[in-house]
């Protein structure tokens, strides 16, 4: 039997006692005597301090030269200030060596219904080719619409804050005069709106919230006792579309940052290099058309143009974004069209200015539902000479749920997946020409539940690479506690299995627990894998910053 080897116990003790600290736990002893704790906490609070640690290691008797133990971490602090939220993230490539620590992210964010203000690390609101590590100041002002609700204030996305949470669209059509037309939302029996068709033979419902699924009930001669004609209405909209008359202004300026992985020549703050700036104005010209114009500076001044178009009553969707300079034209085009309810076409074209010239990529996609639950797909990339064809199958009934897909490209490379659940049994299989992974799960005791506490697992993996044909079969037990905490995390998760394969045999186990308030502890240890007989382990301590 192979034995688990030890690690720095002082670090483990540190992990177990590192828990989030709330502002309410700060005592007046930390403040000066002439300061008012309430006044200070009104404009600045420290809500959470989270230290994430990941310890991974490998030990092999056959190849000891590849043995390693890594200690990686991430320190995050979250709080509020001046009515907004702030956070700081510090990357720790080697938790034990402070000289390797680097500032990963730092941001102050103030979000309101009409405007947003951001200072620090953030994405650009335009499609930039200079890199993702952008630090600056951004202001967004909205008129006539509200943005979608932000679920996570640690993941600010300026493009989402330029979108409307809901649009108003028009539903219209023709019917015999005297017909009573009722509009109902989804499967609801409540009438959302109704109208009696006059002599013009047309009906019209305005300001209907979109996106959403609706149904039209047409009663001949206005008789509610008669059997109605039912028509399905699917109101879709482009995410970037604005309501007619609504507008948004975005202004941003800042620098790209470079962080070296070599600790000798790198600073904690990184190196700020390329200056960037942009200004953009979007306007909802009509119900189906939104236009945007602006300027962007990235080494040179570029004009920014945007178009988002979906005509009322049409399934055509067009998105175009372009950056124009004196020497280059960079654009992104995405066109989707559904000529029939079961047939979809899409075209994506991207032009990028690279040092060696302009790269153009064009891709066509087709999705055709030939039968209920059976869909054919095809993809073709002109420049890369890449083509795939596939089949998607889905079936659901009271006791059986099945889905499967298979794809074949022009080089005769296959990818496939299969998922099925029947009563207490569930089967998962996926693979390609190199690897496969199959698993059967049997839920114990409560066969009527979709997520029982105890399960038996049978897993089989294969890996065919070069001349090596490896495999690993394992039989195990899984436990998921019914109690959950925070963001739907199980209070306790346990997996215990024993594997036998071409590389040997041994234990495969993992444990996850949220028993410590504000923290999730995960441990994984395995004595064998599909392509190695080495002992490997992984320990993670993850703070629940948003619980």
VEXZA-802714 format. One record per residue (C-alpha): x, y, z negated; residue number from 1. Coordinates in steps of 0.25 Angstrom, whole numbers, plus 2048, in hexadecimal, padded with zeros to 3 digits. Last residue first. Example, Ala and Ser with C-alpha at 12.3 -4.5 7.8 and 13.67 -1.06 7.14 Angstrom:
// VEXZA-802714
{{837,7FC,7E3},2}
{{831,7EE,7E1},1}
END
This chain:
// VEXZA-802714
{{7A8,888,7FF},547}
{{7B0,891,808},546}
{{7BE,88F,803},545}
{{7BD,880,801},544}
{{7CC,87D,7FE},543}
{{7D2,871,805},542}
{{7DD,868,7FE},541}
{{7E2,85E,808},540}
{{7EA,852,806},539}
{{7EF,849,811},538}
{{7F6,83C,811},537}
{{7FE,833,81B},536}
{{804,825,818},535}
{{80A,821,826},534}
{{805,815,82D},533}
{{803,81D,83A},532}
{{7FA,81D,847},531}
{{7EC,819,842},530}
{{7EF,81E,834},529}
{{7F4,817,828},528}
{{7F7,81A,819},527}
{{7EC,825,818},526}
{{7EA,830,80E},525}
{{7E0,83C,80E},524}
{{7DD,845,803},523}
{{7D3,851,804},522}
{{7D0,85B,7F9},521}
{{7C6,866,7FB},520}
{{7C6,872,7F2},519}
{{7BC,87C,7ED},518}
{{7B8,875,7E1},517}
{{7C1,868,7DF},516}
{{7B7,85C,7E2},515}
{{7B8,85F,7F1},514}
{{7BE,851,7F4},513}
{{7C4,84A,800},512}
{{7CB,83D,800},511}
{{7D2,835,80B},510}
{{7D6,827,80D},509}
{{7DD,81E,817},508}
{{7E4,811,810},507}
{{7EE,808,818},506}
{{7F1,7FF,824},505}
{{7FB,7FE,82F},504}
{{7FE,806,83B},503}
{{7F6,7FD,844},502}
{{7EA,7FE,83B},501}
{{7E3,7FC,82E},500}
{{7DD,807,826},499}
{{7D7,807,818},498}
{{7CC,812,815},497}
{{7C8,81C,80A},496}
{{7C1,829,80D},495}
{{7BC,832,802},494}
{{7B4,83F,802},493}
{{7B0,846,7F5},492}
{{7A8,853,7F3},491}
{{7A4,853,802},490}
{{7A6,860,808},489}
{{79A,867,80D},488}
{{7A0,875,80D},487}
{{7A1,876,7FE},486}
{{79E,869,7F7},485}
{{797,85C,7FA},484}
{{792,851,7F2},483}
{{78E,844,7FA},482}
{{79C,83F,7F8},481}
{{7A2,839,805},480}
{{7A9,82B,803},479}
{{7B0,823,80E},478}
{{7B4,815,80E},477}
{{7BE,80E,817},476}
{{7C2,805,822},475}
{{7CE,808,82B},474}
{{7D3,804,839},473}
{{7DF,80A,83F},472}
{{7E5,808,84D},471}
{{7F2,80B,855},470}
{{7F5,808,864},469}
{{803,80E,866},468}
{{809,80E,874},467}
{{806,81D,877},466}
{{7FB,820,86E},465}
{{7EF,817,86B},464}
{{7E8,81B,85E},463}
{{7DD,813,858},462}
{{7D4,816,84C},461}
{{7C9,80D,845},460}
{{7C1,811,839},459}
{{7B7,80A,830},458}
{{7B0,812,825},457}
{{7A7,80F,81A},456}
{{79F,81A,814},455}
{{79A,820,806},454}
{{794,82D,804},453}
{{789,82D,80F},452}
{{789,837,81A},451}
{{77E,834,824},450}
{{775,82E,819},449}
{{76B,823,81B},448}
{{775,818,819},447}
{{778,81C,80B},446}
{{780,811,805},445}
{{78C,811,80E},444}
{{78F,818,81B},443}
{{796,810,825},442}
{{7A0,817,82E},441}
{{7A7,812,83A},440}
{{7B3,819,840},439}
{{7BA,819,84D},438}
{{7C6,821,851},437}
{{7CD,820,85F},436}
{{7DB,825,864},435}
{{7E3,826,871},434}
{{7D9,825,87C},433}
{{7CE,82C,875},432}
{{7C6,82A,868},431}
{{7B9,82C,860},430}
{{7B1,822,858},429}
{{7A7,825,84D},428}
{{79D,81B,847},427}
{{793,81D,83C},426}
{{78B,813,834},425}
{{781,815,829},424}
{{775,817,833},423}
{{77B,818,841},422}
{{785,823,844},421}
{{78D,824,851},420}
{{799,82C,856},419}
{{7A1,829,862},418}
{{7AD,831,868},417}
{{7B4,830,875},416}
{{7C0,836,87C},415}
{{7C6,830,889},414}
{{7D2,834,892},413}
{{7D0,830,8A1},412}
{{7D9,83C,8A5},411}
{{7CD,843,8AB},410}
{{7C7,843,89D},409}
{{7BD,839,897},408}
{{7B4,83D,88B},407}
{{7AB,834,882},406}
{{7A0,838,878},405}
{{797,831,86E},404}
{{78C,834,864},403}
{{783,82B,85C},402}
{{779,82D,851},401}
{{770,821,84D},400}
{{765,820,842},399}
{{75B,82A,846},398}
{{760,82D,854},397}
{{76B,834,85A},396}
{{773,832,867},395}
{{77E,83A,86D},394}
{{787,836,879},393}
{{792,83F,880},392}
{{799,83B,88D},391}
{{7A5,841,892},390}
{{7AD,846,89E},389}
{{7BA,84D,89D},388}
{{7C3,856,8A7},387}
{{7D0,85D,8A6},386}
{{7D7,863,8B2},385}
{{7DD,86D,8A8},384}
{{7D9,879,8B1},383}
{{7CB,874,8B5},382}
{{7C7,86F,8A8},381}
{{7BB,865,8A9},380}
{{7B1,860,89F},379}
{{7A6,856,8A0},378}
{{79B,851,897},377}
{{78F,848,898},376}
{{785,847,88D},375}
{{77C,83C,888},374}
{{773,83E,87B},373}
{{766,840,884},372}
{{76B,83E,892},371}
{{773,845,89C},370}
{{778,850,893},369}
{{782,857,89C},368}
{{78E,85F,896},367}
{{798,865,8A0},366}
{{7A4,86D,89D},365}
{{7AD,875,8A7},364}
{{7BB,87A,8A2},363}
{{7C4,885,8A8},362}
{{7D1,889,8A3},361}
{{7DA,894,8A9},360}
{{7E8,897,8A4},359}
{{7EE,8A5,8A8},358}
{{7FD,8A5,8A9},357}
{{80A,8A0,8A2},356}
{{808,8A9,896},355}
{{7FA,8A5,895},354}
{{7ED,8AD,898},353}
{{7E1,8A5,895},352}
{{7D5,8A2,89E},351}
{{7CA,89A,899},350}
{{7BE,894,8A0},349}
{{7B3,88B,89A},348}
{{7A7,886,8A2},347}
{{79B,87F,89C},346}
{{78F,877,8A2},345}
{{784,870,89A},344}
{{779,866,89F},343}
{{76E,861,896},342}
{{765,86D,895},341}
{{768,871,8A4},340}
{{770,87C,8AA},339}
{{778,87D,89D},338}
{{783,887,89F},337}
{{790,88B,897},336}
{{79B,895,89B},335}
{{7A7,898,893},334}
{{7B1,8A1,899},333}
{{7BE,8A6,892},332}
{{7C7,8B1,898},331}
{{7D5,8B6,89A},330}
{{7D8,8BF,8A5},329}
{{7E7,8C4,8A6},328}
{{7F0,8CF,8AB},327}
{{7E9,8DC,8A8},326}
{{7E1,8D6,89C},325}
{{7D4,8CF,89B},324}
{{7CE,8C7,890},323}
{{7C2,8BF,894},322}
{{7B6,8B8,88C},321}
{{7AB,8B2,894},320}
{{79F,8AA,88E},319}
{{794,8A5,896},318}
{{787,89D,892},317}
{{77D,898,89C},316}
{{771,891,895},315}
{{767,89B,89A},314}
{{75B,8A1,893},313}
{{761,8AE,890},312}
{{76F,8AF,898},311}
{{77B,8AB,890},310}
{{787,8B4,891},309}
{{793,8B7,889},308}
{{79D,8C1,88F},307}
{{7AB,8C6,88A},306}
{{7B5,8D0,88F},305}
{{7C2,8D3,888},304}
{{7CC,8DC,88F},303}
{{7DB,8DA,88B},302}
{{7E6,8E3,886},301}
{{7F3,8DD,885},300}
{{7FC,8D5,87B},299}
{{7EE,8D0,876},298}
{{7E5,8DC,875},297}
{{7D6,8DA,878},296}
{{7CB,8E3,87D},295}
{{7BC,8E2,87D},294}
{{7AF,8DE,884},293}
{{7A4,8D5,881},292}
{{797,8D1,888},291}
{{78B,8C9,883},290}
{{780,8C5,88C},289}
{{774,8BC,88A},288}
{{76B,8C5,882},287}
{{771,8D1,888},286}
{{77D,8DA,887},285}
{{781,8D4,879},284}
{{78E,8DC,877},283}
{{79C,8D9,873},282}
{{7A7,8E2,870},281}
{{7B6,8DE,86F},280}
{{7C3,8E4,869},279}
{{7D0,8DD,868},278}
{{7DE,8DD,862},277}
{{7EA,8D5,862},276}
{{7F9,8D7,85D},275}
{{802,8CC,85F},274}
{{80C,8C9,854},273}
{{809,8C7,845},272}
{{813,8BE,83F},271}
{{80F,8B5,833},270}
{{80B,8B9,825},269}
{{813,8AF,81D},268}
{{81F,8B1,826},267}
{{826,8A8,830},266}
{{835,8A6,833},265}
{{839,89B,829},264}
{{82B,895,828},263}
{{82A,890,836},262}
{{81B,88E,839},261}
{{81B,89C,83E},260}
{{80E,8A5,83D},259}
{{80B,8AE,849},258}
{{800,8B9,847},257}
{{7F8,8C0,852},256}
{{7F4,8CE,84F},255}
{{7E8,8D7,84C},254}
{{7DD,8DF,852},253}
{{7CE,8DC,853},252}
{{7C1,8E3,857},251}
{{7B4,8DC,85A},250}
{{7A7,8E4,85E},249}
{{799,8DD,85F},248}
{{78C,8DF,866},247}
{{77D,8DC,866},246}
{{774,8E2,871},245}
{{770,8D4,876},244}
{{774,8CA,86C},243}
{{782,8C5,86C},242}
{{788,8B9,873},241}
{{795,8B3,86E},240}
{{78F,8A6,869},239}
{{788,8A4,877},238}
{{779,8A1,875},237}
{{770,896,876},236}
{{761,896,875},235}
{{75C,888,878},234}
{{74D,887,87C},233}
{{745,87A,87D},232}
{{738,87A,884},231}
{{72B,874,87E},230}
{{71E,874,886},229}
{{712,875,87C},228}
{{707,86A,879},227}
{{6FA,872,878},226}
{{6F5,876,86A},225}
{{6FD,883,86A},224}
{{6F5,887,876},223}
{{6FB,894,87C},222}
{{6F6,891,88A},221}
{{702,886,88B},220}
{{70A,886,87F},219}
{{719,887,881},218}
{{722,883,876},217}
{{731,888,877},216}
{{73C,882,86F},215}
{{748,889,869},214}
{{757,885,866},213}
{{760,890,861},212}
{{76B,89A,864},211}
{{765,8A3,864},210}
{{75A,8AB,85D},209}
{{74E,8AF,866},208}
{{74D,8BE,868},207}
{{743,8BD,874},206}
{{739,8B3,877},205}
{{733,8B4,885},204}
{{727,8AE,88D},203}
{{724,8AF,89C},202}
{{717,8AC,8A4},201}
{{715,8BB,8A7},200}
{{707,8B9,8A3},199}
{{70A,8B7,894},198}
{{710,8AC,88D},197}
{{70C,8AC,87E},196}
{{718,8AD,875},195}
{{71F,8A6,869},194}
{{72A,8A7,860},193}
{{732,89F,855},192}
{{726,895,854},191}
{{728,88C,848},190}
{{729,87D,84B},189}
{{738,87C,84B},188}
{{73F,873,853},187}
{{749,87D,859},186}
{{743,88B,858},185}
{{735,88D,85E},184}
{{730,896,869},183}
{{721,895,86D},182}
{{71C,898,87A},181}
{{70C,89A,87C},180}
{{709,898,88B},179}
{{6FE,8A2,890},178}
{{706,8A5,89C},177}
{{70D,899,8A1},176}
{{71C,898,89D},175}
{{729,89F,8A0},174}
{{736,8A0,898},173}
{{73D,8A9,88D},172}
{{746,8A7,881},171}
{{74E,8B3,87E},170}
{{75B,8B4,875},169}
{{75F,8BA,868},168}
{{76D,8B6,863},167}
{{772,8B1,856},166}
{{77E,8B1,84E},165}
{{785,8BB,857},164}
{{793,8B9,85B},163}
{{79F,8C3,858},162}
{{7A1,8BD,84A},161}
{{7A4,8B0,851},160}
{{7AF,8B6,85A},159}
{{7B5,8BC,84E},158}
{{7B7,8AF,847},157}
{{7BA,8AF,838},156}
{{7BD,8A1,832},155}
{{7BF,8A4,823},154}
{{7B1,8AA,822},153}
{{7AB,89D,825},152}
{{79C,89B,828},151}
{{79B,8A9,82F},150}
{{78D,8AC,833},149}
{{78B,8AF,841},148}
{{78C,8BD,846},147}
{{781,8C7,845},146}
{{77C,8D0,851},145}
{{778,8DE,855},144}
{{785,8E5,853},143}
{{792,8DE,84F},142}
{{7A0,8E3,84B},141}
{{7AC,8DB,84A},140}
{{7B9,8E0,844},139}
{{7C7,8D8,845},138}
{{7D4,8DB,83E},137}
{{7E0,8D2,841},136}
{{7E8,8C5,840},135}
{{7E7,8BB,84B},134}
{{7ED,8AD,84A},133}
{{7E5,8A6,856},132}
{{7EF,8A9,861},131}
{{7F1,8B3,86C},130}
{{7E8,8AD,876},129}
{{7DC,8B5,871},128}
{{7CD,8B3,873},127}
{{7C7,8BF,86D},126}
{{7C1,8C1,85F},125}
{{7CF,8BD,85A},124}
{{7D0,8B3,84E},123}
{{7D3,8B8,840},122}
{{7DE,8BA,836},121}
{{7DD,8C7,82F},120}
{{7D2,8D2,82E},119}
{{7C4,8D0,832},118}
{{7B8,8D9,832},117}
{{7AA,8D5,837},116}
{{79E,8DD,83A},115}
{{78F,8DE,83B},114}
{{78A,8D3,832},113}
{{797,8D4,829},112}
{{7A4,8CC,829},111}
{{7B0,8D1,821},110}
{{7BC,8C8,823},109}
{{7CA,8C9,81D},108}
{{7D4,8BF,823},107}
{{7E1,8B8,820},106}
{{7E6,8AB,827},105}
{{7F2,8A2,827},104}
{{7FC,8A9,81F},103}
{{808,8A0,81F},102}
{{80E,897,814},101}
{{81B,890,818},100}
{{824,898,80E},99}
{{81B,893,803},98}
{{820,885,805},97}
{{817,87A,7FD},96}
{{80B,87C,806},95}
{{813,87A,812},94}
{{80B,87F,81E},93}
{{803,888,815},92}
{{7FA,891,81C},91}
{{7F4,89D,814},90}
{{7E6,8A1,816},89}
{{7E0,8AE,812},88}
{{7D1,8B2,811},87}
{{7C8,8BE,810},86}
{{7B9,8C0,810},85}
{{7B1,8CD,811},84}
{{7AA,8D7,807},83}
{{7B7,8DF,804},82}
{{7BE,8D2,800},81}
{{7BA,8C4,7FF},80}
{{7C3,8B7,7FD},79}
{{7CA,8AB,802},78}
{{7D8,8A6,800},77}
{{7DE,89A,808},76}
{{7EB,893,806},75}
{{7EE,888,810},74}
{{7F6,87C,80E},73}
{{800,872,814},72}
{{809,868,80C},71}
{{80F,85E,816},70}
{{815,850,812},69}
{{81D,849,81D},68}
{{822,83B,822},67}
{{826,83A,830},66}
{{835,835,82D},65}
{{82E,82A,825},64}
{{82A,823,831},63}
{{827,814,82D},62}
{{825,816,81E},61}
{{81B,822,821},60}
{{817,82D,818},59}
{{80E,839,81D},58}
{{809,845,816},57}
{{7FF,850,816},56}
{{7FB,85A,80B},55}
{{7F1,865,80F},54}
{{7EE,870,805},53}
{{7E4,87B,805},52}
{{7E4,886,7FB},51}
{{7D7,88E,7F9},50}
{{7D6,89B,7F2},49}
{{7C7,8A0,7F2},48}
{{7BF,8AC,7EF},47}
{{7C9,8B7,7EC},46}
{{7C1,8C3,7EB},45}
{{7C3,8D2,7F0},44}
{{7B9,8DE,7F1},43}
{{7AF,8DA,7E5},42}
{{7BA,8D2,7DE},41}
{{7C2,8DF,7DB},40}
{{7B6,8E6,7D6},39}
{{7B1,8DB,7CD},38}
{{7BF,8D8,7C7},37}
{{7C0,8E7,7C3},36}
{{7CE,8EC,7C2},35}
{{7D4,8F3,7B6},34}
{{7D9,8E7,7AF},33}
{{7E0,8E2,7BB},32}
{{7DA,8D5,7C1},31}
{{7DF,8C7,7C0},30}
{{7D9,8C6,7B2},29}
{{7CC,8CA,7B7},28}
{{7CA,8BB,7BC},27}
{{7C9,8B6,7CA},26}
{{7BF,8AA,7CA},25}
{{7B4,8B2,7D0},24}
{{7BE,8B4,7DC},23}
{{7BE,8A5,7DF},22}
{{7CA,89C,7DE},21}
{{7CA,890,7E7},20}
{{7D1,884,7E1},19}
{{7E0,880,7E0},18}
{{7E1,876,7D4},17}
{{7E1,869,7DC},16}
{{7EB,86F,7E7},15}
{{7F5,873,7DD},14}
{{7F5,866,7D6},13}
{{7F7,85F,7E4},12}
{{803,869,7E6},11}
{{809,865,7D9},10}
{{808,856,7DC},9}
{{811,857,7E8},8}
{{80E,84A,7F0},7}
{{80E,83C,7ED},6}
{{80D,82F,7F6},5}
{{801,827,7F9},4}
{{806,818,7F9},3}
{{805,80E,804},2}
{{800,800,800},1}
END
